[in-house]
């Protein structure tokens, strides 16, 4: 499993744990979980921007 698949798996697992509820996630998630989720979201946003400008 490559790094991006591992990140996505971690992201999915954490999001499932909080039932896709950002309020619960924000209130109850550990700092490490928040970091993992925000990092994944940032990576995906950057990937989308690179596609838009034709870099990927």
PDB file with one MODEL, atoms N, CA, C and O in Angstrom:
MODEL        1
ATOM      1  N   UNK A   1       0.855  -1.180   0.000  1.00  0.00           N
ATOM      2  CA  UNK A   1       0.000   0.000   0.000  1.00  0.00           C
ATOM      3  C   UNK A   1       0.898   1.239   0.000  1.00  0.00           C
ATOM      4  O   UNK A   1       1.777   1.374   0.851  1.00  0.00           O
ATOM      5  N   UNK A   2       0.675   2.129  -0.947  1.00  0.00           N
ATOM      6  CA  UNK A   2       1.527   3.308  -0.986  1.00  0.00           C
ATOM      7  C   UNK A   2       1.051   4.358   0.018  1.00  0.00           C
ATOM      8  O   UNK A   2       0.006   4.200   0.650  1.00  0.00           O
ATOM      9  N   UNK A   3       1.828   5.425   0.155  1.00  0.00           N
ATOM     10  CA  UNK A   3       1.577   6.444   1.179  1.00  0.00           C
ATOM     11  C   UNK A   3       0.217   7.114   1.024  1.00  0.00           C
ATOM     12  O   UNK A   3      -0.479   7.313   2.019  1.00  0.00           O
ATOM     13  N   UNK A   4      -0.182   7.468  -0.199  1.00  0.00           N
ATOM     14  CA  UNK A   4      -1.460   8.156  -0.382  1.00  0.00           C
ATOM     15  C   UNK A   4      -2.644   7.249  -0.050  1.00  0.00           C
ATOM     16  O   UNK A   4      -3.655   7.714   0.475  1.00  0.00           O
ATOM     17  N   UNK A   5      -2.520   5.961  -0.354  1.00  0.00           N
ATOM     18  CA  UNK A   5      -3.585   5.010  -0.004  1.00  0.00           C
ATOM     19  C   UNK A   5      -3.668   4.843   1.509  1.00  0.00           C
ATOM     20  O   UNK A   5      -4.757   4.731   2.073  1.00  0.00           O
ATOM     21  N   UNK A   6      -2.503   4.827   2.162  1.00  0.00           N
ATOM     22  CA  UNK A   6      -2.459   4.709   3.614  1.00  0.00           C
ATOM     23  C   UNK A   6      -3.094   5.944   4.262  1.00  0.00           C
ATOM     24  O   UNK A   6      -3.855   5.821   5.222  1.00  0.00           O
ATOM     25  N   UNK A   7      -2.780   7.137   3.734  1.00  0.00           N
ATOM     26  CA  UNK A   7      -3.367   8.370   4.255  1.00  0.00           C
ATOM     27  C   UNK A   7      -4.877   8.360   4.089  1.00  0.00           C
ATOM     28  O   UNK A   7      -5.611   8.756   4.994  1.00  0.00           O
ATOM     29  N   UNK A   8      -5.336   7.906   2.933  1.00  0.00           N
ATOM     30  CA  UNK A   8      -6.776   7.862   2.685  1.00  0.00           C
ATOM     31  C   UNK A   8      -7.451   6.870   3.627  1.00  0.00           C
ATOM     32  O   UNK A   8      -8.538   7.140   4.138  1.00  0.00           O
ATOM     33  N   UNK A   9      -6.819   5.733   3.857  1.00  0.00           N
ATOM     34  CA  UNK A   9      -7.376   4.728   4.764  1.00  0.00           C
ATOM     35  C   UNK A   9      -7.479   5.278   6.186  1.00  0.00           C
ATOM     36  O   UNK A   9      -8.486   5.076   6.864  1.00  0.00           O
ATOM     37  N   UNK A  10      -6.433   5.974   6.631  1.00  0.00           N
ATOM     38  CA  UNK A  10      -6.466   6.589   7.961  1.00  0.00           C
ATOM     39  C   UNK A  10      -7.570   7.638   8.030  1.00  0.00           C
ATOM     40  O   UNK A  10      -8.321   7.694   9.004  1.00  0.00           O
ATOM     41  N   UNK A  11      -7.665   8.467   6.998  1.00  0.00           N
ATOM     42  CA  UNK A  11      -8.689   9.509   6.931  1.00  0.00           C
ATOM     43  C   UNK A  11     -10.080   8.889   7.030  1.00  0.00           C
ATOM     44  O   UNK A  11     -10.905   9.326   7.833  1.00  0.00           O
ATOM     45  N   UNK A  12     -10.336   7.875   6.215  1.00  0.00           N
ATOM     46  CA  UNK A  12     -11.642   7.215   6.204  1.00  0.00           C
ATOM     47  C   UNK A  12     -11.974   6.604   7.565  1.00  0.00           C
ATOM     48  O   UNK A  12     -13.104   6.712   8.041  1.00  0.00           O
ATOM     49  N   UNK A  13     -10.995   5.971   8.178  1.00  0.00           N
ATOM     50  CA  UNK A  13     -11.210   5.342   9.483  1.00  0.00           C
ATOM     51  C   UNK A  13     -11.584   6.384  10.546  1.00  0.00           C
ATOM     52  O   UNK A  13     -12.498   6.168  11.341  1.00  0.00           O
ATOM     53  N   UNK A  14     -10.878   7.496  10.550  1.00  0.00           N
ATOM     54  CA  UNK A  14     -11.158   8.553  11.532  1.00  0.00           C
ATOM     55  C   UNK A  14     -12.528   9.169  11.283  1.00  0.00           C
ATOM     56  O   UNK A  14     -13.296   9.382  12.222  1.00  0.00           O
ATOM     57  N   UNK A  15     -12.834   9.454  10.030  1.00  0.00           N
ATOM     58  CA  UNK A  15     -14.129  10.068   9.703  1.00  0.00           C
ATOM     59  C   UNK A  15     -15.275   9.131  10.079  1.00  0.00           C
ATOM     60  O   UNK A  15     -16.301   9.579  10.590  1.00  0.00           O
ATOM     61  N   UNK A  16     -15.103   7.841   9.829  1.00  0.00           N
ATOM     62  CA  UNK A  16     -16.130   6.861  10.207  1.00  0.00           C
ATOM     63  C   UNK A  16     -16.325   6.829  11.723  1.00  0.00           C
ATOM     64  O   UNK A  16     -17.447   6.702  12.212  1.00  0.00           O
ATOM     65  N   UNK A  17     -15.229   6.944  12.453  1.00  0.00           N
ATOM     66  CA  UNK A  17     -15.290   6.887  13.919  1.00  0.00           C
ATOM     67  C   UNK A  17     -16.190   7.992  14.488  1.00  0.00           C
ATOM     68  O   UNK A  17     -16.832   7.812  15.522  1.00  0.00           O
ATOM     69  N   UNK A  18     -16.226   9.131  13.799  1.00  0.00           N
ATOM     70  CA  UNK A  18     -17.043  10.259  14.269  1.00  0.00           C
ATOM     71  C   UNK A  18     -18.320  10.417  13.436  1.00  0.00           C
ATOM     72  O   UNK A  18     -18.957  11.470  13.461  1.00  0.00           O
ATOM     73  N   UNK A  19     -18.684   9.367  12.704  1.00  0.00           N
ATOM     74  CA  UNK A  19     -19.945   9.297  11.959  1.00  0.00           C
ATOM     75  C   UNK A  19     -20.132  10.463  10.983  1.00  0.00           C
ATOM     76  O   UNK A  19     -21.248  10.951  10.803  1.00  0.00           O
ATOM     77  N   UNK A  20     -19.047  10.903  10.362  1.00  0.00           N
ATOM     78  CA  UNK A  20     -19.068  11.990   9.380  1.00  0.00           C
ATOM     79  C   UNK A  20     -19.644  13.285   9.970  1.00  0.00           C
ATOM     80  O   UNK A  20     -20.169  14.125   9.240  1.00  0.00           O
ATOM     81  N   UNK A  21     -19.541  13.436  11.281  1.00  0.00           N
ATOM     82  CA  UNK A  21     -20.081  14.613  11.976  1.00  0.00           C
ATOM     83  C   UNK A  21     -18.912  15.501  12.393  1.00  0.00           C
ATOM     84  O   UNK A  21     -18.148  15.156  13.294  1.00  0.00           O
ATOM     85  N   UNK A  22     -18.783  16.649  11.726  1.00  0.00           N
ATOM     86  CA  UNK A  22     -17.644  17.526  12.017  1.00  0.00           C
ATOM     87  C   UNK A  22     -17.699  18.054  13.439  1.00  0.00           C
ATOM     88  O   UNK A  22     -16.656  18.236  14.067  1.00  0.00           O
ATOM     89  N   UNK A  23     -18.884  18.302  13.956  1.00  0.00           N
ATOM     90  CA  UNK A  23     -19.010  18.799  15.325  1.00  0.00           C
ATOM     91  C   UNK A  23     -18.447  17.791  16.320  1.00  0.00           C
ATOM     92  O   UNK A  23     -17.679  18.160  17.209  1.00  0.00           O
ATOM     93  N   UNK A  24     -18.821  16.526  16.179  1.00  0.00           N
ATOM     94  CA  UNK A  24     -18.274  15.482  17.054  1.00  0.00           C
ATOM     95  C   UNK A  24     -16.771  15.341  16.849  1.00  0.00           C
ATOM     96  O   UNK A  24     -16.014  15.205  17.811  1.00  0.00           O
ATOM     97  N   UNK A  25     -16.352  15.375  15.612  1.00  0.00           N
ATOM     98  CA  UNK A  25     -14.931  15.271  15.304  1.00  0.00           C
ATOM     99  C   UNK A  25     -14.167  16.395  15.981  1.00  0.00           C
ATOM    100  O   UNK A  25     -13.151  16.149  16.631  1.00  0.00           O
ATOM    101  N   UNK A  26     -14.638  17.610  15.838  1.00  0.00           N
ATOM    102  CA  UNK A  26     -13.955  18.776  16.400  1.00  0.00           C
ATOM    103  C   UNK A  26     -13.900  18.699  17.925  1.00  0.00           C
ATOM    104  O   UNK A  26     -12.906  19.091  18.535  1.00  0.00           O
ATOM    105  N   UNK A  27     -14.953  18.203  18.526  1.00  0.00           N
ATOM    106  CA  UNK A  27     -15.031  18.163  19.987  1.00  0.00           C
ATOM    107  C   UNK A  27     -14.248  17.001  20.600  1.00  0.00           C
ATOM    108  O   UNK A  27     -13.606  17.164  21.638  1.00  0.00           O
ATOM    109  N   UNK A  28     -14.299  15.833  19.963  1.00  0.00           N
ATOM    110  CA  UNK A  28     -13.773  14.630  20.603  1.00  0.00           C
ATOM    111  C   UNK A  28     -12.491  14.059  20.000  1.00  0.00           C
ATOM    112  O   UNK A  28     -11.850  13.218  20.630  1.00  0.00           O
ATOM    113  N   UNK A  29     -12.105  14.481  18.828  1.00  0.00           N
ATOM    114  CA  UNK A  29     -10.916  13.909  18.185  1.00  0.00           C
ATOM    115  C   UNK A  29      -9.648  14.356  18.898  1.00  0.00           C
ATOM    116  O   UNK A  29      -9.571  15.462  19.434  1.00  0.00           O
ATOM    117  N   UNK A  30      -8.661  13.475  18.892  1.00  0.00           N
ATOM    118  CA  UNK A  30      -7.360  13.828  19.466  1.00  0.00           C
ATOM    119  C   UNK A  30      -6.650  14.795  18.514  1.00  0.00           C
ATOM    120  O   UNK A  30      -7.039  14.944  17.355  1.00  0.00           O
ATOM    121  N   UNK A  31      -5.628  15.433  19.014  1.00  0.00           N
ATOM    122  CA  UNK A  31      -4.853  16.353  18.172  1.00  0.00           C
ATOM    123  C   UNK A  31      -4.219  15.607  16.999  1.00  0.00           C
ATOM    124  O   UNK A  31      -4.129  16.143  15.894  1.00  0.00           O
ATOM    125  N   UNK A  32      -3.782  14.380  17.236  1.00  0.00           N
ATOM    126  CA  UNK A  32      -3.183  13.578  16.166  1.00  0.00           C
ATOM    127  C   UNK A  32      -4.211  13.273  15.075  1.00  0.00           C
ATOM    128  O   UNK A  32      -3.903  13.359  13.886  1.00  0.00           O
ATOM    129  N   UNK A  33      -5.426  12.917  15.481  1.00  0.00           N
ATOM    130  CA  UNK A  33      -6.474  12.638  14.499  1.00  0.00           C
ATOM    131  C   UNK A  33      -6.812  13.892  13.695  1.00  0.00           C
ATOM    132  O   UNK A  33      -6.999  13.823  12.480  1.00  0.00           O
ATOM    133  N   UNK A  34      -6.890  15.019  14.364  1.00  0.00           N
ATOM    134  CA  UNK A  34      -7.173  16.283  13.666  1.00  0.00           C
ATOM    135  C   UNK A  34      -6.074  16.590  12.663  1.00  0.00           C
ATOM    136  O   UNK A  34      -6.355  17.018  11.544  1.00  0.00           O
ATOM    137  N   UNK A  35      -4.832  16.376  13.054  1.00  0.00           N
ATOM    138  CA  UNK A  35      -3.706  16.625  12.160  1.00  0.00           C
ATOM    139  C   UNK A  35      -3.766  15.728  10.934  1.00  0.00           C
ATOM    140  O   UNK A  35      -3.544  16.194   9.816  1.00  0.00           O
ATOM    141  N   UNK A  36      -4.062  14.447  11.127  1.00  0.00           N
ATOM    142  CA  UNK A  36      -4.154  13.496  10.015  1.00  0.00           C
ATOM    143  C   UNK A  36      -5.248  13.920   9.040  1.00  0.00           C
ATOM    144  O   UNK A  36      -5.027  13.939   7.829  1.00  0.00           O
ATOM    145  N   UNK A  37      -6.432  14.262   9.562  1.00  0.00           N
ATOM    146  CA  UNK A  37      -7.561  14.633   8.713  1.00  0.00           C
ATOM    147  C   UNK A  37      -7.280  15.936   7.968  1.00  0.00           C
ATOM    148  O   UNK A  37      -7.514  16.018   6.763  1.00  0.00           O
ATOM    149  N   UNK A  38      -6.789  16.940   8.660  1.00  0.00           N
ATOM    150  CA  UNK A  38      -6.523  18.226   8.007  1.00  0.00           C
ATOM    151  C   UNK A  38      -5.407  18.102   6.976  1.00  0.00           C
ATOM    152  O   UNK A  38      -5.445  18.757   5.934  1.00  0.00           O
ATOM    153  N   UNK A  39      -4.420  17.269   7.261  1.00  0.00           N
ATOM    154  CA  UNK A  39      -3.335  17.047   6.304  1.00  0.00           C
ATOM    155  C   UNK A  39      -3.877  16.391   5.029  1.00  0.00           C
ATOM    156  O   UNK A  39      -3.510  16.782   3.921  1.00  0.00           O
ATOM    157  N   UNK A  40      -4.741  15.403   5.191  1.00  0.00           N
ATOM    158  CA  UNK A  40      -5.322  14.728   4.031  1.00  0.00           C
ATOM    159  C   UNK A  40      -6.169  15.703   3.204  1.00  0.00           C
ATOM    160  O   UNK A  40      -6.078  15.722   1.977  1.00  0.00           O
ATOM    161  N   UNK A  41      -6.980  16.499   3.873  1.00  0.00           N
ATOM    162  CA  UNK A  41      -7.819  17.482   3.169  1.00  0.00           C
ATOM    163  C   UNK A  41      -6.946  18.467   2.403  1.00  0.00           C
ATOM    164  O   UNK A  41      -7.255  18.817   1.264  1.00  0.00           O
ATOM    165  N   UNK A  42      -5.866  18.910   3.019  1.00  0.00           N
ATOM    166  CA  UNK A  42      -4.941  19.842   2.364  1.00  0.00           C
ATOM    167  C   UNK A  42      -4.301  19.205   1.140  1.00  0.00           C
ATOM    168  O   UNK A  42      -4.202  19.845   0.093  1.00  0.00           O
ATOM    169  N   UNK A  43      -3.868  17.961   1.256  1.00  0.00           N
ATOM    170  CA  UNK A  43      -3.274  17.256   0.112  1.00  0.00           C
ATOM    171  C   UNK A  43      -4.263  17.150  -1.043  1.00  0.00           C
ATOM    172  O   UNK A  43      -3.895  17.371  -2.197  1.00  0.00           O
ATOM    173  N   UNK A  44      -5.496  16.818  -0.746  1.00  0.00           N
ATOM    174  CA  UNK A  44      -6.510  16.676  -1.794  1.00  0.00           C
ATOM    175  C   UNK A  44      -6.832  18.019  -2.445  1.00  0.00           C
ATOM    176  O   UNK A  44      -7.035  18.086  -3.657  1.00  0.00           O
ATOM    177  N   UNK A  45      -6.879  19.079  -1.658  1.00  0.00           N
ATOM    178  CA  UNK A  45      -7.131  20.418  -2.215  1.00  0.00           C
ATOM    179  C   UNK A  45      -5.984  20.827  -3.136  1.00  0.00           C
ATOM    180  O   UNK A  45      -6.215  21.368  -4.217  1.00  0.00           O
ATOM    181  N   UNK A  46      -4.767  20.573  -2.715  1.00  0.00           N
ATOM    182  CA  UNK A  46      -3.606  20.894  -3.555  1.00  0.00           C
ATOM    183  C   UNK A  46      -3.616  20.084  -4.841  1.00  0.00           C
ATOM    184  O   UNK A  46      -3.290  20.605  -5.908  1.00  0.00           O
ATOM    185  N   UNK A  47      -3.985  18.822  -4.748  1.00  0.00           N
ATOM    186  CA  UNK A  47      -4.045  17.963  -5.936  1.00  0.00           C
ATOM    187  C   UNK A  47      -5.094  18.508  -6.925  1.00  0.00           C
ATOM    188  O   UNK A  47      -4.855  18.537  -8.133  1.00  0.00           O
ATOM    189  N   UNK A  48      -6.237  18.931  -6.412  1.00  0.00           N
ATOM    190  CA  UNK A  48      -7.293  19.481  -7.273  1.00  0.00           C
ATOM    191  C   UNK A  48      -6.823  20.774  -7.942  1.00  0.00           C
ATOM    192  O   UNK A  48      -7.103  20.998  -9.120  1.00  0.00           O
ATOM    193  N   UNK A  49      -6.119  21.616  -7.206  1.00  0.00           N
ATOM    194  CA  UNK A  49      -5.607  22.861  -7.780  1.00  0.00           C
ATOM    195  C   UNK A  49      -4.573  22.581  -8.863  1.00  0.00           C
ATOM    196  O   UNK A  49      -4.557  23.255  -9.893  1.00  0.00           O
ATOM    197  N   UNK A  50      -3.708  21.589  -8.637  1.00  0.00           N
ATOM    198  CA  UNK A  50      -2.709  21.250  -9.663  1.00  0.00           C
ATOM    199  C   UNK A  50      -3.370  20.753 -10.929  1.00  0.00           C
ATOM    200  O   UNK A  50      -2.913  21.062 -12.030  1.00  0.00           O
ATOM    201  N   UNK A  51      -4.443  19.983 -10.789  1.00  0.00           N
ATOM    202  CA  UNK A  51      -5.182  19.502 -11.963  1.00  0.00           C
ATOM    203  C   UNK A  51      -5.794  20.671 -12.723  1.00  0.00           C
ATOM    204  O   UNK A  51      -5.764  20.700 -13.953  1.00  0.00           O
ATOM    205  N   UNK A  52      -6.342  21.622 -12.002  1.00  0.00           N
ATOM    206  CA  UNK A  52      -6.989  22.774 -12.640  1.00  0.00           C
ATOM    207  C   UNK A  52      -6.018  23.573 -13.503  1.00  0.00           C
ATOM    208  O   UNK A  52      -6.380  24.043 -14.581  1.00  0.00           O
ATOM    209  N   UNK A  53      -4.794  23.724 -13.027  1.00  0.00           N
ATOM    210  CA  UNK A  53      -3.832  24.518 -13.791  1.00  0.00           C
ATOM    211  C   UNK A  53      -2.981  23.672 -14.726  1.00  0.00           C
ATOM    212  O   UNK A  53      -2.081  24.191 -15.387  1.00  0.00           O
ATOM    213  N   UNK A  54      -3.255  22.386 -14.785  1.00  0.00           N
ATOM    214  CA  UNK A  54      -2.583  21.511 -15.738  1.00  0.00           C
ATOM    215  C   UNK A  54      -1.235  21.005 -15.313  1.00  0.00           C
ATOM    216  O   UNK A  54      -0.453  20.574 -16.160  1.00  0.00           O
ATOM    217  N   UNK A  55      -0.931  21.039 -14.048  1.00  0.00           N
ATOM    218  CA  UNK A  55       0.361  20.548 -13.572  1.00  0.00           C
ATOM    219  C   UNK A  55       0.334  19.048 -13.296  1.00  0.00           C
ATOM    220  O   UNK A  55       1.382  18.432 -13.101  1.00  0.00           O
ATOM    221  N   UNK A  56      -0.830  18.474 -13.281  1.00  0.00           N
ATOM    222  CA  UNK A  56      -0.935  17.047 -13.011  1.00  0.00           C
ATOM    223  C   UNK A  56      -1.812  16.367 -14.011  1.00  0.00           C
ATOM    224  O   UNK A  56      -2.012  15.155 -13.933  1.00  0.00           O
TER     225      UNK A  56
ENDMDL
END
